[in-house]
Amino acid sequence: MQRPALFSGGDAQMAAGDLGELLVPYMPTIRVPKSGDRVYKTECAFSYDSPDSEGGLYVCMNTFLGFGREHIERHYRKTGQCVYLHLKRHVIEKVPGASGGASPKRRNAKLFLDLETNSDPNSDDSEYEDEAKLIIFPDHYEISLPNIEELPALVTIACDALLSAKSPYRKQDPDSWEEELQASKHAKTLVQLDNGVRIPPSGWKCSKCDLRENLWLNLTDGSVLCGKWFFDGSGGNGHAVEHYKEMGYPLAVKLGTITPDGADVYSFDEEEPVLDPHIAKHLAHFGIDMLQMQVTENGLRDNDIKPRVSEWEVIQEAGVKLKPMYGPGYTGMKNLGNSCYLSAVMQAIFSIPEFQRAYVGNLPRIFDYSPLDPTQDFNTQMAKLGHGLLSGQYSKPPMKSELIEQVMKEEHKPQHNGISPRMFKAFISKGHPEFSSNRQQDAQEFFLHLINLVERNPVGSENPSDVFRFLVEERTQCCQSRKVRYTERVDYIMQLPVAMEAATNKDELIAYELKRREAEAARRPPPELVRAKIPFSACLQAFSEPNNVEDFWSSALQAKSAGVKTSRFASFPEYLVVQIKKFTFGLDWIPKKLDVSIDMPDFLDINHLRARGLQPGEEELPDIAPPIIIPDDPKALDIDESSVMQLAEMGFPLEACRKAVYYTGNLGAEVAFNWIIAHMEEPDFAEPLVTPAFGEVASSGAAAIGIVGLDNQPPEEMVAIIISMGFQRNLSIQALKATNNNLERALEWIFSHPELEEESEPALDMMNMENNANANILAETGSEGPRIKDGSGRYELFGFISHMGTSTMSGHYVCHIKKEGRWVIYNDLRVCASERPPKDLGYVYFYHRIPS
């Protein structure tokens, strides 16, 4: 196979004796990777090019950053670095020989790059050969490797260290998603006994102790046995390990973790979790179809649903032949292990023109002004991801010859299309206790996390997140005095409650539940699932109805009283994001999901929910703050558990919810929610609550009084409380002054003016400006309030994200988007034309405003 020239011109092969002399001027710029250095030898910092790509990958011998052919010149011009290690994996089609491919497979000795690839380096159809060269800019001199005799020792050591460096996404933390599992040495040659064992889709138990949790299926003989109690905290008597010691069968898969994307596999021989590239075949031996399985927390299928009506099949449109889609805007994303929530959200985000213009439209400027380490720049990584999804460069249809070959061989090969968002996920989740893990996450929570980052990393004079922002008017009324208070807050999502009491098929639901219990007691197969049918109008009505305010303090009565709160739209956003509040908590405090069908409309009119403000005849509550009580013992402050549960139902970590309620003085879930949004990026966000030492705060506050000595200062105890929540003193005083010393309103004022918090830390801002050149153009926010794009409340549905599984802690996400007049399903790497978009089973819906 003829290889394309590295460059069209400028190649120069140096004589052996000149190599050492040639490299002498560049020796000070060549470094040997040390412990802690991240070597990006598998992916370009600006694109998804890799050594597999036509132009290969260039790795800087000083910064260890990787660049594709289109972007290497930019890095050379910006840094002046001249020496790069060029890595290329060549694919050579095999010529059928007399052996007919019957020779035993072995590891290709010509492969030395540790690449994440969809290809099998030991396949029967192709051979692979890795090549490494040193390239010296600007003349593009090439030095083939290895060339140990003629190269200086430092260069040889640096090249060897770079080639042997591990993935930059590996971490020491075993809970990190970046701790990559390795394929088991037993996977390829695993012997499976033909003993007729078939595993049922539910009702599993240990064959030795009847335990129904933490069950492992041995992939050799089909034994279902319990694990050790300490392996993953689920409990067990160790019968799976005892079986291995007795029989020597090495691999087992955890029941309840099997999804179409894989499963949790453990190697008793290797004593660690492993990957099984042939897991589908190994499970099929025992009658398990991976497409039928759903991950669960207790080893049982969701409600023991029959496959033909399970949400898994309906949402993924299983059983229907879907036509693959290729080209710009039809690029899939590789699942990195429970990263489908990220893929679904980003597909929806980059289907919005404002985000396309902000990042892909500004791509040259963003890349040119990126910092020296573009892997750590938010706008660069957003532009890279957007270009990867929208350019069509990574979504090309198969060649006609390949299709003919597949038909002739009666086989289907997966197309090696799509992108792997590994660098993006590593950066965007950095420091976040949940998103940096390998656990499944809530797509709605990730959406808010993303919007928070977009807000904090402006890309131009207009922020694309403005299209989601709207104002909510909250009307709170004292039930005894009948007086009212109107306040406004910023929001990005309309959360609709599920009106279960309005189900139109209640009789069927009652009958189904009786049959299900009878079948469970008699250990018979469960009846066919009956899903609750909820009218959308009932959910919208529930949203607009007044809600009781827990622990309401009436300023009219100067005491606690009954209060109700009603929410209305003070403005309508350009794009309305609607979340169906399907997740709740069971008696065991484990998040559960309401399996319901809601007739979501294609066209939505919510103009009747427009806020009207203070009405004639209404009397406002006096603007008097409740008394501030600072206990001598901070632990004496009770935490309002009802507010904690309200926040936890939104998907936030329980400990974070407790801290939010505590630090906002039990002022309610709304104020605590704002605290969460403002603090969710902090490293200890989900850590257990550690109460502050009030004595220390009070003493520092008292000292501050003596220093300031100004009139018209807010009460120092109020300032101290806000400071104890982590805000700057000058911002706390400004907020209290702006709200007439009303603590609750002061907190809301701070949360609605995040730009002032940033201005109060000029030193931190200066550091951020130095580290992020893209922050040089700041979006201006006027003193009149947050930027909004108000307009009509009439919308059309253009996308929705669906969740399969029992809770946010498990399951799988897919996304449906309407493009060019037709619905398209984005299921990780698979992008197909949708035949039956399950609009009634969605979790997060995206509407765009209909022009007036």
C-alpha positions in Angstrom: 0.0 0.0 0.0 1.5 3.3 -1.0 1.6 5.8 1.9 0.9 9.5 1.2 3.8 11.8 1.8 3.8 13.6 5.1 3.9 16.9 3.4 3.7 17.7 -0.3 7.2 19.2 -0.2 10.1 19.9 2.1 11.0 16.3 3.1 14.7 15.9 3.8 16.4 12.8 5.0 19.6 13.7 6.9 22.8 11.7 6.7 23.4 9.6 9.7 26.4 11.6 10.9 24.5 14.9 10.8 21.6 13.9 13.1 23.3 14.7 16.4 24.5 18.0 15.1 21.1 18.9 13.6 19.4 18.4 17.0 21.9 20.3 19.1 20.2 23.8 18.8 16.9 22.3 19.9 18.2 20.2 22.9 17.1 22.8 25.5 13.5 22.5 24.3 13.3 18.7 24.5 12.0 17.4 27.8 11.6 13.9 29.2 8.1 13.3 30.5 8.1 13.2 34.3 5.6 11.8 36.7 2.5 14.0 36.6 3.1 15.2 33.0 0.2 14.4 30.7 1.2 13.1 27.3 -1.5 13.6 24.7 -0.3 11.1 22.1 -3.8 9.8 21.1 -5.8 12.9 20.3 -5.3 16.4 18.9 -6.0 19.3 21.3 -8.1 21.1 18.6 -9.7 18.3 16.7 -10.4 14.5 16.9 -7.4 13.6 14.8 -5.3 10.8 16.1 -2.5 8.6 14.8 -5.2 6.7 13.0 -6.0 9.8 11.0 -4.6 10.3 7.5 -2.1 13.0 8.6 -1.2 11.2 11.9 -0.6 13.1 15.1 2.3 15.5 16.1 3.3 15.5 19.8 5.3 18.4 21.0 8.5 17.3 22.6 8.3 20.1 25.2 4.6 20.4 26.1 3.6 16.8 25.2 0.4 18.2 23.5 -0.9 16.5 20.4 -1.9 18.2 17.2 -3.3 17.1 13.9 -1.9 18.2 10.5 -4.3 21.2 10.3 -3.3 22.6 13.7 0.4 21.8 14.1 1.5 25.1 12.3 -0.6 27.1 14.8 1.3 25.6 17.8 4.6 26.1 16.1 3.9 29.8 15.3 2.6 30.5 18.8 5.3 28.7 20.8 8.3 28.5 18.6 8.7 24.8 19.5 10.4 23.0 16.6 10.7 19.3 17.5 7.7 17.0 17.3 7.2 13.3 17.5 5.0 12.3 14.5 2.9 9.2 15.2 1.0 7.3 12.5 -0.8 4.0 12.4 -1.0 2.5 8.9 -3.7 0.1 7.8 -2.8 -2.5 5.2 -5.5 -4.7 3.7 -4.6 -8.4 3.9 -4.3 -10.4 0.7 -6.2 -13.7 1.1 -3.6 -16.5 1.2 -3.6 -20.2 0.9 -4.2 -20.5 4.6 -7.5 -18.9 4.3 -7.0 -17.0 7.5 -6.8 -20.1 9.5 -3.4 -19.3 11.1 -3.5 -18.6 14.8 -3.7 -14.9 15.7 -1.0 -13.2 17.7 -0.3 -9.7 18.8 1.1 -7.6 16.0 4.7 -6.9 16.9 4.7 -3.7 14.8 2.1 -2.0 17.1 3.6 0.1 19.9 1.0 2.9 20.3 -1.6 2.5 23.1 -4.5 3.8 21.1 -8.2 4.0 21.8 -9.6 2.6 18.6 -12.7 0.9 17.2 -10.5 -1.3 15.1 -9.3 -4.8 16.0 -5.5 -4.8 15.5 -5.6 -8.6 15.1 -8.5 -8.7 12.6 -8.5 -11.1 9.7 -9.1 -8.3 7.2 -6.3 -5.8 7.9 -2.9 -5.5 9.3 -1.7 -2.5 11.3 1.8 -1.0 11.5 2.8 1.9 13.8 5.4 4.4 12.7 7.2 7.1 14.7 9.4 10.0 13.4 11.0 13.1 14.7 9.9 16.1 12.7 11.9 19.4 12.9 10.1 22.6 12.0 10.0 24.8 10.0 11.8 22.7 7.3 10.0 19.5 8.1 13.2 17.4 8.5 12.4 13.8 9.2 14.3 11.4 11.5 12.9 7.9 11.5 12.8 6.0 14.8 14.3 4.0 16.3 17.7 5.5 15.5 19.4 5.0 18.8 23.0 4.9 17.5 22.9 8.4 16.0 20.6 10.3 18.3 21.7 12.1 21.5 20.9 10.1 24.6 18.4 12.7 25.9 16.4 12.5 22.7 16.3 8.8 22.7 15.2 8.7 26.4 12.5 11.4 25.7 11.1 9.5 22.8 11.0 6.2 24.7 9.3 7.9 27.6 6.8 9.5 25.4 5.9 6.4 23.5 5.5 4.4 26.8 3.6 7.0 28.6 0.2 6.0 29.9 -3.1 7.7 28.9 -3.4 11.2 30.3 -6.8 10.3 31.5 -5.7 7.6 34.0 -5.9 8.6 37.6 -4.8 7.1 40.9 -8.3 7.5 42.2 -10.0 4.1 41.6 -13.4 5.8 41.6 -12.5 8.1 38.7 -14.0 7.5 35.3 -10.6 8.0 33.9 -9.2 4.8 35.4 -9.4 2.7 32.3 -10.1 -1.0 32.5 -8.0 -3.4 30.6 -9.2 -6.3 28.5 -9.0 -9.6 30.4 -6.4 -12.1 29.1 -9.1 -14.8 29.4 -11.7 -13.0 27.3 -10.6 -14.2 23.9 -10.0 -17.9 24.9 -12.7 -18.3 27.5 -14.2 -21.8 27.5 -18.0 -22.0 28.0 -19.6 -25.3 29.0 -22.4 -26.5 26.8 -24.5 -27.5 29.8 -27.8 -26.1 28.6 -27.9 -23.4 31.3 -30.2 -20.5 30.5 -30.4 -17.4 32.7 -33.9 -15.8 33.1 -34.3 -12.1 32.7 -35.2 -11.6 36.4 -35.7 -13.2 39.7 -32.0 -14.2 40.2 -30.7 -15.6 43.5 -27.5 -17.2 44.7 -27.6 -20.9 44.1 -25.9 -21.5 47.5 -27.5 -19.1 49.9 -30.6 -17.6 48.2 -29.2 -14.1 48.4 -30.8 -11.8 45.8 -28.3 -8.9 45.8 -24.7 -8.6 44.5 -25.1 -11.6 42.2 -22.4 -12.7 39.7 -22.9 -14.9 36.7 -19.9 -17.1 36.0 -19.3 -16.9 32.3 -17.9 -20.5 32.0 -20.7 -22.6 33.6 -23.5 -20.1 34.1 -23.5 -20.4 37.9 -25.2 -17.5 39.7 -23.4 -16.8 43.0 -23.1 -13.9 45.5 -20.0 -11.7 45.7 -18.0 -10.7 48.7 -19.5 -8.0 51.0 -16.5 -5.7 50.6 -16.2 -5.8 46.8 -18.7 -3.1 46.1 -20.5 -2.6 49.4 -23.6 -4.6 48.3 -23.2 -7.5 50.7 -22.6 -11.1 50.0 -21.1 -14.4 51.3 -18.3 -14.8 48.8 -19.7 -17.9 47.1 -18.6 -16.6 43.7 -15.0 -16.5 44.8 -15.3 -20.0 46.5 -16.6 -21.3 43.2 -13.6 -19.9 41.3 -11.2 -21.5 43.8 -12.9 -24.8 43.4 -13.4 -24.9 39.6 -10.9 -22.3 38.3 -13.4 -20.5 36.1 -12.0 -17.0 35.8 -14.6 -14.5 34.6 -17.9 -13.4 36.0 -20.4 -10.6 35.1 -22.5 -8.8 37.7 -26.2 -9.3 37.1 -28.1 -6.1 37.0 -25.3 -4.1 35.2 -25.8 -5.6 31.7 -26.8 -2.9 29.1 -26.3 -2.7 25.4 -23.1 -0.8 26.1 -21.5 -3.5 28.2 -21.4 -4.9 31.8 -19.3 -5.0 34.9 -16.9 -8.0 34.5 -14.5 -9.3 37.2 -11.5 -11.6 36.7 -10.9 -13.7 39.8 -7.6 -14.8 38.3 -6.4 -11.2 37.6 -8.0 -10.0 40.8 -9.5 -6.8 39.2 -12.4 -5.5 37.2 -11.7 -6.1 33.5 -13.2 -5.5 30.0 -14.6 -8.4 28.0 -14.6 -7.5 24.3 -16.6 -10.6 23.6 -19.2 -10.1 26.4 -22.2 -10.1 24.0 -21.2 -13.6 22.7 -20.5 -14.9 26.2 -23.9 -13.7 27.5 -25.7 -15.1 24.4 -24.3 -18.5 25.3 -26.6 -18.4 28.3 -29.6 -16.9 26.5 -29.0 -13.3 27.5 -29.6 -10.7 24.8 -27.8 -7.5 25.8 -30.3 -5.3 23.9 -33.0 -6.6 26.2 -31.2 -5.8 29.5 -31.4 -2.7 31.7 -29.0 -1.8 34.5 -30.6 -1.9 37.9 -29.6 -1.3 41.5 -30.9 -4.5 43.0 -30.3 -7.1 40.3 -33.9 -7.1 39.1 -35.1 -5.7 35.8 -37.1 -2.5 36.0 -40.5 -3.6 37.4 -39.9 -7.0 35.8 -41.1 -5.5 32.5 -41.7 -7.7 29.6 -39.2 -6.8 26.8 -41.7 -5.9 24.2 -43.1 -3.0 26.2 -40.0 -1.9 28.2 -39.0 1.7 27.9 -35.6 0.4 26.9 -36.8 -1.0 23.6 -39.4 1.7 23.0 -37.0 4.6 23.6 -34.2 3.1 21.5 -36.7 2.0 18.9 -35.4 -1.5 19.1 -37.0 -4.0 16.7 -37.3 -1.3 14.0 -34.8 -1.2 11.1 -33.4 2.3 11.4 -31.5 4.0 8.5 -28.1 5.3 9.6 -27.5 9.1 9.0 -24.2 10.6 7.9 -22.8 14.0 7.3 -22.7 17.4 9.1 -24.8 17.3 12.2 -25.2 13.6 12.2 -22.1 12.6 14.2 -22.3 10.2 17.1 -20.3 10.2 20.4 -18.5 7.2 21.9 -19.8 6.1 25.4 -16.9 6.4 27.7 -18.7 4.4 30.4 -21.8 6.0 31.8 -21.2 9.1 29.8 -24.4 8.9 27.7 -25.9 11.8 29.8 -23.1 14.1 28.5 -23.6 12.9 24.9 -27.3 13.5 24.9 -27.1 17.0 26.4 -24.3 18.1 24.0 -26.1 16.8 20.9 -29.1 18.9 22.0 -27.0 22.0 22.8 -25.2 22.0 19.4 -28.4 21.7 17.5 -29.1 25.3 18.6 -27.9 28.0 16.2 -26.8 30.3 18.9 -24.3 27.8 20.3 -23.2 26.8 16.8 -22.4 30.5 16.0 -20.8 31.2 19.3 -18.3 28.3 19.2 -18.1 26.8 15.7 -18.7 30.1 14.0 -15.9 31.7 16.1 -13.6 28.6 15.9 -10.7 30.3 14.2 -10.6 33.2 16.7 -11.1 30.9 19.6 -8.3 28.6 18.5 -5.9 31.4 17.6 -6.4 33.1 21.0 -6.4 29.9 23.0 -4.0 29.6 26.0 -0.7 27.6 25.7 -2.5 24.5 27.0 -5.8 24.4 25.0 -6.8 21.1 26.7 -7.6 23.2 29.8 -9.6 25.9 28.1 -13.4 25.7 28.2 -14.1 27.6 25.0 -11.5 25.7 23.0 -12.9 22.4 24.0 -16.5 23.6 23.3 -15.4 24.7 19.8 -13.6 21.5 19.3 -16.6 19.4 20.3 -19.0 21.5 18.2 -16.8 21.2 15.1 -16.5 17.5 15.6 -20.3 17.1 15.7 -21.2 19.6 13.0 -18.5 19.4 10.4 -19.3 15.9 9.1 -15.6 15.1 9.1 -16.2 12.2 11.5 -19.5 11.0 10.0 -18.8 9.6 6.6 -20.9 6.9 4.9 -19.3 3.6 4.0 -17.8 3.1 0.6 -20.1 1.2 -1.9 -17.4 -1.5 -2.2 -17.5 -2.1 1.6 -21.3 -2.4 1.6 -21.2 -5.0 -1.3 -18.5 -6.9 0.6 -20.6 -7.0 3.7 -23.6 -8.3 1.8 -21.6 -11.0 0.1 -20.1 -12.1 3.4 -23.5 -11.8 5.1 -21.9 -9.8 8.0 -22.3 -6.3 9.3 -19.3 -4.3 10.4 -19.8 -1.3 12.6 -18.6 1.9 10.9 -15.7 3.5 12.6 -17.4 6.9 12.8 -18.1 9.3 15.6 -15.9 11.1 18.1 -14.7 10.2 21.6 -15.3 13.2 24.0 -12.6 12.0 26.4 -10.7 15.3 26.6 -13.9 17.3 26.8 -15.3 15.2 29.7 -12.0 15.2 31.5 -11.9 19.0 31.5 -15.6 19.8 32.0 -15.9 17.4 35.0 -12.6 18.4 36.6 -13.0 18.9 40.3 -16.7 18.0 40.3 -17.4 15.1 42.7 -20.1 13.5 40.5 -19.3 14.2 36.9 -15.6 13.2 37.3 -16.7 9.8 38.5 -17.6 6.8 36.4 -21.2 6.7 37.8 -24.3 7.5 35.8 -25.5 11.1 36.3 -28.6 13.2 35.9 -28.8 14.9 32.4 -30.7 17.8 33.9 -28.1 18.4 36.5 -25.3 18.2 33.9 -27.2 20.7 31.7 -27.2 23.2 34.6 -23.5 22.5 35.2 -22.8 23.2 31.5 -24.8 26.5 31.5 -22.9 27.6 34.6 -19.6 27.0 32.8 -20.8 28.9 29.7 -21.8 31.8 31.9 -18.4 31.9 33.5 -16.4 31.6 30.3 -17.8 34.3 27.9 -17.0 33.8 24.3 -18.1 37.2 23.0 -20.4 40.1 23.5 -23.3 37.8 23.5 -23.5 34.7 25.7 -25.2 31.7 24.0 -26.7 30.6 27.4 -28.9 33.8 27.2 -31.3 31.8 25.1 -32.3 29.6 28.0 -32.5 32.3 30.7 -35.8 33.6 32.0 -37.2 35.3 35.0 -39.7 33.7 37.4 -42.1 35.8 39.4 -42.9 34.3 42.7 -46.0 35.5 44.5 -46.0 34.6 48.2 -49.1 35.2 50.3 -49.7 35.1 54.0 -52.8 33.0 54.5 -53.8 34.9 57.6 -53.2 38.5 56.7 -53.8 37.9 53.0 -50.9 40.2 52.2 -48.5 39.4 49.4 -44.9 39.7 48.3 -43.6 39.6 44.8 -40.0 38.5 44.0 -38.1 37.5 40.9 -35.4 35.0 40.3 -33.5 33.7 37.3 -34.0 30.1 36.0 -33.1 28.0 33.0 -35.5 25.1 33.3 -39.2 24.7 33.7 -39.8 21.8 36.0 -43.1 20.1 35.6 -44.5 17.9 38.3 -46.0 14.5 37.3 -49.7 14.7 38.2 -50.1 11.0 39.0 -53.6 11.6 40.4 -54.7 12.7 37.0 -53.9 9.3 35.3 -56.5 8.4 32.7 -56.1 4.6 33.2 -56.4 4.3 37.0 -58.5 1.1 36.8 -55.9 -0.6 34.6 -53.1 0.5 36.9 -54.9 -1.0 40.0 -55.6 -4.3 38.2 -52.0 -4.5 37.0 -50.6 -3.9 40.4 -52.7 -6.7 41.9 -51.6 -9.1 39.2 -48.0 -8.1 39.6 -48.1 -8.8 43.3 -49.9 -12.1 42.8 -47.3 -13.2 40.2 -44.4 -12.2 42.5 -45.9 -14.1 45.4 -46.4 -17.2 43.2 -43.1 -16.7 41.4 -44.8 -16.6 38.1 -43.8 -14.4 35.1 -45.0 -10.9 35.6 -48.1 -9.6 33.7 -47.7 -7.2 30.8 -46.7 -3.7 31.9 -49.4 -1.1 32.3 -47.8 2.4 32.2 -49.7 5.4 33.8 -51.0 7.8 31.1 -50.8 11.4 32.3 -52.4 14.3 30.4 -49.8 17.1 29.8 -52.5 19.6 30.7 -52.7 18.1 34.2 -48.9 18.6 34.7 -49.1 22.2 33.5 -52.0 22.8 35.9 -50.0 21.3 38.8 -47.2 23.7 37.9 -49.4 26.7 38.1 -51.2 25.8 41.3 -50.1 27.4 44.7 -47.7 25.5 46.9 -47.5 25.6 50.6 -44.4 27.4 52.0 -42.8 25.4 54.7 -41.8 27.4 57.8 -43.2 30.6 56.4 -42.5 33.8 58.5 -45.0 36.5 57.9 -43.6 40.0 58.2 -47.2 41.3 58.6 -47.7 39.2 61.7 -44.1 39.2 62.9 -44.4 35.5 63.4 -44.6 32.2 61.6 -47.8 31.5 59.7 -49.2 29.5 56.8 -48.1 30.8 53.4 -48.6 29.8 49.8 -46.4 30.5 46.8 -47.3 30.7 43.1 -44.8 30.9 40.2 -45.3 32.6 36.9 -43.1 33.6 34.0 -41.9 37.2 34.2 -40.2 36.6 30.9 -40.3 33.8 28.3 -36.9 32.4 27.0 -35.9 32.0 23.4 -35.5 28.3 24.0 -37.7 26.6 26.7 -36.2 23.6 28.5 -38.9 21.5 30.2 -38.0 18.8 32.8 -40.5 16.2 33.8 -39.9 15.5 37.5 -40.0 11.8 37.2 -37.5 11.1 39.9 -38.5 10.8 43.5 -37.3 8.9 46.6 -38.4 5.5 47.9 -38.7 4.4 51.4 -35.0 3.2 51.3 -33.9 6.8 50.2 -32.8 5.4 46.9 -33.9 7.6 44.0 -36.7 6.0 42.0 -38.3 6.9 38.7 -42.0 7.2 37.9 -42.6 5.1 34.8 -45.3 7.3 33.1 -46.4 8.3 29.6 -47.2 12.0 29.1 -48.7 13.3 25.9 -46.2 16.1 25.3 -47.4 18.5 22.7 -45.5 19.4 19.5 -46.8 23.0 19.9 -46.9 24.6 23.3 -48.6 27.9 24.3 -47.9 29.1 27.9 -48.8 32.7 27.4 -51.4 32.3 30.1 -48.6 31.8 32.6 -47.3 35.3 32.1 -46.7 37.1 35.4 -48.9 40.1 36.1 -47.3 41.7 39.1 -49.0 43.4 42.0 -52.8 43.5 41.3 -55.3 46.2 42.3 -56.5 45.5 45.8 -53.5 43.5 46.8 -51.5 44.8 49.8 -47.8 44.0 50.1 -46.2 42.4 53.0 -44.0 44.8 55.0 -40.3 44.7 54.1 -39.2 43.5 57.5 -36.6 40.8 57.9 -37.2 37.8 60.3 -35.1 37.9 63.5 -31.7 36.4 63.1 -30.9 33.8 65.7 -27.3 32.7 66.0 -27.0 29.7 68.2 -24.1 29.3 70.6 -23.7 25.8 69.3 -24.0 25.8 65.5 -25.0 22.2 65.5 -28.1 23.2 67.4 -29.5 24.6 64.1 -32.1 22.1 62.9 -32.0 21.3 59.2 -35.3 21.4 57.4 -35.5 17.9 56.0 -38.4 18.7 53.7 -36.3 21.3 51.9 -33.5 18.8 51.7 -35.7 16.2 50.1 -37.1 18.8 47.6 -33.5 19.5 46.4 -32.5 15.8 46.4 -35.4 15.0 44.2 -33.9 17.3 41.6 -30.9 15.0 41.5 -28.4 16.9 43.7 -26.2 14.9 46.1 -27.9 14.5 49.5 -25.0 16.0 51.5 -24.9 19.0 49.2 -28.6 19.6 49.8 -28.1 19.5 53.6 -25.3 22.0 53.3 -27.4 24.3 51.1 -30.3 24.3 53.5 -28.0 24.8 56.5 -26.0 27.6 55.0 -29.1 29.5 53.9 -30.6 29.3 57.4 -33.6 27.1 56.6 -35.0 29.9 54.4 -36.6 27.3 52.1 -35.7 25.1 49.1 -35.7 28.0 46.6 -33.0 29.9 48.4 -31.0 26.7 49.0 -31.3 25.9 45.3 -29.6 29.2 44.4 -26.8 28.3 46.9 -26.3 25.0 45.1 -26.1 26.6 41.7 -23.5 29.0 43.1 -21.4 26.4 44.9 -21.7 23.2 42.8 -18.2 23.7 41.2 -16.5 23.6 44.6 -14.4 20.5 45.3 -16.1 19.7 48.6 -19.6 20.3 47.1 -20.9 16.8 48.0 -18.8 16.3 51.1 -20.5 15.9 54.5 -21.6 19.1 56.3 -18.9 20.6 58.6 -20.5 23.3 60.7 -18.5 26.6 60.8 -17.1 28.0 64.1 -19.5 30.9 64.7 -17.3 32.2 67.5 -14.5 32.8 65.0 -16.7 34.5 62.5 -18.2 36.8 65.2 -14.8 37.8 66.5 -13.6 38.7 63.0 -16.7 40.5 62.3 -16.4 42.6 65.5 -12.8 43.5 64.6 -14.1 44.6 61.2 -16.5 47.0 62.9 -13.7 48.8 64.7 -11.8 49.1 61.4 -14.6 50.3 59.2 -16.4 52.6 61.7 -18.9 53.8 59.1 -22.5 54.9 59.6 -25.4 53.2 57.7 -23.7 49.8 57.9 -26.0 46.7 57.9 -26.2 44.8 61.1 -22.9 43.0 61.6 -24.5 39.6 62.5 -26.2 39.6 59.1 -22.9 40.4 57.4 -21.2 37.6 59.4 -23.8 35.0 58.3 -23.4 35.8 54.6 -19.6 35.8 54.9 -19.8 32.4 56.6 -21.5 31.2 53.4 -18.3 32.0 51.4 -19.1 35.5 50.0 -16.8 38.5 50.2 -17.5 41.1 52.8 -18.0 44.0 50.5 -20.4 42.0 48.4 -22.3 41.0 51.5 -22.7 44.6 52.6 -23.7 45.7 49.1 -26.4 43.0 48.9 -27.8 43.9 52.4 -27.9 47.6 51.5 -29.7 46.9 48.2 -32.4 44.9 50.0 -32.9 47.1 53.1 -31.1 44.5 55.3 -33.5 41.7 54.3 -31.3 38.6 54.7 -33.4 36.3 52.4 -33.6 39.0 49.6 -29.9 39.8 50.0 -29.0 36.2 49.3 -31.3 36.2 46.2 -29.7 39.4 45.1 -26.2 38.0 45.3 -27.2 34.9 43.4 -28.8 37.0 40.7 -25.7 39.2 40.3 -22.9 36.7 39.9 -20.8 39.2 38.0 -20.5 41.4 41.1 -19.0 38.4 43.0 -16.4 38.1 40.3 -15.6 41.8 40.4 -15.0 41.6 44.2 -12.1 39.4 43.6 -9.8 41.3 41.2 -6.7 39.2 42.1 -8.5 36.0 41.2 -9.9 37.6 38.0 -6.3 38.6 37.0 -5.1 35.1 37.4 -8.0 33.7 35.4 -7.3 36.3 32.7 -3.7 35.1 32.4 -4.7 31.5 32.3 -7.6 31.9 29.9 -7.0 34.2 26.9 -10.5 33.6 25.7 -11.8 35.6 28.7 -10.5 38.8 27.3 -13.9 39.8 25.8 -16.4 40.0 28.6 -20.2 40.0 28.1 -21.6 43.1 29.6 -24.5 42.8 32.0 -26.3 46.1 32.7 -27.1 47.2 36.2 -30.8 46.7 35.3 -30.5 43.0 35.8 -29.8 39.7 34.1 -29.9 39.5 30.3 -33.1 38.0 28.9 -34.6 37.4 25.5 -38.3 38.0 26.3 -41.0 37.3 23.7 -44.0 35.2 23.0 -44.8 32.1 25.0 -45.6 30.0 22.0 -43.2 27.2 21.3 -42.5 24.2 19.0 -40.8 20.9 20.1 -37.4 20.2 18.4 -35.7 17.8 20.7 -35.9 15.6 23.8 -33.7 13.5 26.0 -35.0 10.2 27.3 -33.8 8.1 30.2 -34.1 4.3 30.6 -33.6 2.8 34.0 -34.9 3.0 37.6 -33.1 6.1 38.8 -30.6 8.8 37.9 -27.9 6.5 39.5 -28.3 4.0 36.7 -29.7 3.5 33.2 -29.0 5.0 29.8 -29.8 8.3 27.9 -30.6 8.8 24.3 -31.5 12.0 22.4 -34.0 12.7 19.7 -33.7 15.9 17.6 -35.8 17.2 14.8 -33.5 18.1 11.8 -34.5 19.1 8.3 -38.1 18.2 9.1 -37.5 14.7 10.4 -36.7 13.1 13.7 -33.2 11.7 14.3 -32.2 9.4 17.2 -28.7 9.9 18.7 -27.8 6.8 20.7 -24.1 7.2 21.5 -22.3 6.4 18.3 -25.4 5.3 16.5 -27.2 8.2 14.6 -30.3 7.0 12.6 -33.5 8.4 11.2 -36.2 7.9 13.8 -39.3 5.9 12.8 -41.2 6.1 16.1 -39.9 9.0 18.3 -41.2 8.2 21.8 -42.2 11.7 22.7 -44.4 10.6 25.6 -41.5 8.9 27.5 -39.0 11.8 27.5 -37.3 13.3 30.5 -36.0 16.7 29.3 -37.7 18.5 26.4 -36.4 21.3 24.2 -38.8 23.9 22.6 -37.9 26.9 20.5 -40.0 30.0 20.3 -42.4 30.3 17.3 -41.8 33.8 15.7 -44.8 36.1 16.1 
